[in-house]
């Protein structure tokens, strides 16, 4: 029934969009469809605008539109989330970047969601749309044969009713059987959103849900099955990856995560009308806009209110029993019919979270002397927690309340120098004394007649560890800690030479009271400061049909026990980019080979009982085996599709394809995907 519901939601999305587009297309009778150049696609962005919202101030922030053909194959796989990253092989499994500055600043309040960051509905990244015509984008991905197949279907639909109202939805469904024993996952994420925008009043809202079900295998039991597969072949028949022994075989161990989310932001703008010009579009979908005279509303200030609601639930369950030798500590004991103690976890944890933010803003640019905008806000946070109890009965609950005050000053509309600075302080409640200070500055100028941009940033944080970092009650792990506040100072800068396609960046971090999970999967806090430094260079260039992308980074950690990191990481991509047939330029093709590699280090182990990445000092991962792929990317009018030979290096190199300890990447195979953009 749940699968049927997922399919119904997706079909309703496509049908609603198709109906709206049918009405629109009646006015286009037999127009010739022409392929957009890169410049025309940029201009088209004014017919399809995408925004995110500042979570505290409610300000609209312009977001990019995914219409670029180059690199489409790369954005559709897990390895593209960071220069170097570790995960469980499955497309939908928990992951952690091996680059420190690509990780979240700290664990979320519901720490079990840490490994899924970037995959969930998030107030920081949730998008809103403003489109001149109905738009739908559908993406489909497939990898592997029937027994191991990974499949994902994703759609986004947005429709405007007039100039002021927009609504739509996102659906993302993943079903992955996995290339290893007991590695199956499935997930459904969906969001229904809408907005109303007038001169005086604006409102944006959405409701959504994330559901993840992960079968846990604990990793393979013998790495030689990957490094020396010939030793285990029987006769002329080679074994397949699903035959490799794992720690928890038979699909007996599961983690399920549910997170519902709702957001409502509305604000009233104070301002005045004056004569001005607005953009006007003709009938040609790629025609450049013209300017017409009209009365334009100039916002001076605004008052806004934002409400966020999140409900999270985690369940860790084992069907049957585990041997007591795997987990020597048993905190919740059960008895079988014979009165013997058995290990059969069935742990649940819940959290509800409510945020209310009221903000007063003075807007940038309403007068020629108003060179920046200012905002002050107050935020009330309420959280309610439910823990697992050691005996049957009513589970223990707890709650926290905190009041924050904060402000922001920003300049975003200048062509030469822009900046943003914000800070907040917890004045009352459980997190009293916590604060965050952040600043960013960027400028652009000409150097040797080449466009150059410089960006610098700084962050100073003093935050209380989340509730579930301090308290975890489970059958196999149990702790109640009173950790000190965690402190971070981050400094960074970036130099971007756009015309040369080159970017340099340098970042540093000082961490005090850093919390990590040790080899027994229990949290520890390091009181002495940890220093982290990273330098990175990236270069992308085209010469006629030949193109390349190169990125390399060096990073170091002063405490490799608590915070192990690979010192070097690199990515390279070389490709040909051309059109067929050349006379009509109908089809654009990109074909090439890319590779990733990082130096060896003591990579973490993923502990399914706590869903955390734990440190170890016994096995190193990386340093000798590049993760390599060959691909063909094709752009044909409104469609983009690709074919990729995944993990190509196994054809001619000794395999050592480990992502984490006892957790290999998937074996060589064919991936394919397609994205169709129905926007007109």
Number of C-alpha atoms within 10 A of each C-alpha: 5 8 9 9 10 16 13 12 14 21 13 12 21 18 12 16 23 17 12 16 19 11 11 13 15 9 9 12 7 8 9 7 10 13 18 15 10 12 9 14 16 16 17 19 14 16 19 18 16 18 18 19 20 14 18 24 27 25 17 13 12 13 15 11 14 9 17 12 18 18 15 22 23 17 11 20 13 17 21 13 16 15 19 23 19 25 24 28 23 23 24 26 23 23 26 25 19 22 21 21 17 14 15 13 10 15 18 16 16 22 17 21 21 20 19 14 16 12 13 18 21 15 16 11 15 16 18 24 22 25 22 18 18 27 23 23 21 19 19 19 20 18 22 21 12 8 11 19 16 24 21 21 19 19 22 21 25 27 23 21 14 10 12 13 19 21 20 23 25 23 22 21 20 20 19 24 23 26 25 27 24 25 28 24 23 21 20 21 22 24 20 18 24 20 21 18 16 13 16 15 15 18 19 21 19 22 18 21 20 19 18 19 19 24 26 30 26 21 27 21 15 13 19 15 20 22 14 13 17 12 10 14 13 9 6 6 8 12 14 13 17 15 11 21 18 21 16 20 19 14 16 16 26 22 23 18 20 19 22 19 20 21 20 19 25 19 22 18 21 18 15 14 12 10 10 13 13 12 11 10 15 10 7 9 16 19 12 14 15 11 11 10 10 12 12 14 18 20 20 18 18 20 20 22 21 22 19 19 17 18 18 21 19 19 16 22 19 20 13 11 12 16 10 12 7 9 14 9 12 17 17 23 15 15 11 9 6 6 8 9 14 17 21 20 24 17 20 20 21 19 22 18 20 16 17 18 22 21 21 19 23 20 25 21 18 18 11 7 8 13 16 19 19 19 21 20 20 20 20 18 17 17 19 16 18 18 20 22 18 15 10 8 8 10 13 11 13 11 14 14 16 18 20 21 19 20 20 20 19 20 19 17 13 12 9 11 16 18 19 18 18 18 18 20 20 21 15 15 15 16 20 16 15 20 20 17 18 17 18 17 17 18 15 17 14 10 10 7 8 12 14 19 19 18 18 18 18 18 18 18 20 18 20 20 21 17 22 21 25 14 13 18 21 22 23 20 17 17 14 12 13 11 17 17 17 20 19 20 17 18 16 18 18 19 18 20 19 14 11 14 13 18 19 17 18 18 19 19 22 17 20 20 19 23 21 20 21 18 15 12 21 16 17 16 16 16 13 11 16 19 16 20 20 20 18 18 18 18 18 17 15 15 9 9 11 14 16 17 17 17 19 18 22 18 20 20 19 15 15 15 14 20 21 20 25 25 18 21 22 20 20 18 19 20 21 17 20 17 17 12 10 10 7 10 13 14 15 20 20 23 19 18 18 20 19 20 20 26 17 17 18 21 27 28 25 27 18 20 22 21 18 24 25 20 23 19 13 8 14 17 23 20 15 15 20 22 23 20 21 20 22 21 24 24 22 17 15 17 17 23 21 23 19 22 18 21 21 21 20 17 9 7 11 14 21 22 23 24 25 26 22 22 25 23 21 20 19 16 14 18 21 21 21 21 21 17 18 16 18 19
